[in-house]
C-alpha cells in the first residue's frame, strides 16, 4: 500500500514530554505559588505557549486570592488637591518615582498594617513599615525607611488619596523635602496599579493561613523574608528577572557606558 512499516508502529513522545514538563511546572509552583505561565516559562527558559498548553492540559493553576480590600472610608471623602503627576510618564532610571500603598494582614483575629514604597523603574520595594494602626506614622516611617535604604530622595512620590497620605503632616514632610506629591484620582486603583499588583502577589507568596505562625515575631520575620524574596528572587514579568537583578544590570550598563565614553 506504499506505507512505511515505521509509521504503523509510531508512538508520539509528546505525552511523556508533557508529563515531564508538568513535574517541572509543579516544582516551580511549589516555591513560587503566585507564578502564572509567563513567569514559569521564564524560570524554565522555555516558550510560554508550551507551558500554558501543559498547564491547561493538566488543570494546573497558580493560587490567586479572591477579592481586594477597598478603603470605603476614603471613597466618601472629597477629592484631594494633589493630582496625578506621573500619568503618561515612566522613569528610565531608579529613584525618580516612588509609589506607595498599604494593606492589612490578619493575624490572630487582629489586623497588622503593612506600608511599602516601590521604585517604579526597578519595581523594588525600597522601604516598608508595620504597625497595629493605619495612621500617618505608618506611611511616614515607611518613607523614612526607603530614604535610609537608598540615601536619596525621589522626584515624585505617588499614592492613592487615602487619609494617611492626604494628611497635612505627610504632605508637608514630602513637599518640604522638595519632592512632588502625586495622587491617583479617587476610586481609580489602576492609577496605582503597580502597588495593587504587588500586594495581590505578596499575600499569595506569604501564604494563606497567617495563624500558622506561633508568634507575632515569627509573622514579622515571614513578612521580611517574603519582601526579600520579592526583591531578590521572584521573577517580575515585565523585567524578566527579579527587581534587584534588574537594578544591578542597570548600574552595570551605566559603568560600561562611562568606560566607553
Secondary structure, 3 states (H helix, E strand, C coil): CCCCHHHHCCCCCHHHHHHHHHHHHHHHHHHCCCCCHHHHHHHHCCCHHHHHHHHHHHCCCCCCCCCCCCCHHHHCCCCCCCCCCCCCCCCCCCCCEEEEEEEEEEECCEEEEEEEEEECCCCCEEEEEEECCCCHHHHHHHHHHHHHHHCCCCCEEEECCCHHHHCHHHHHHHHHCCCEEEECCCCCHHHHHHHHHHHHHHHHHHCCCHHHCCCHHHHHHHHHHHHHHHHHCCCECCCCECHHHHHHHHHHHHHHHHHHC
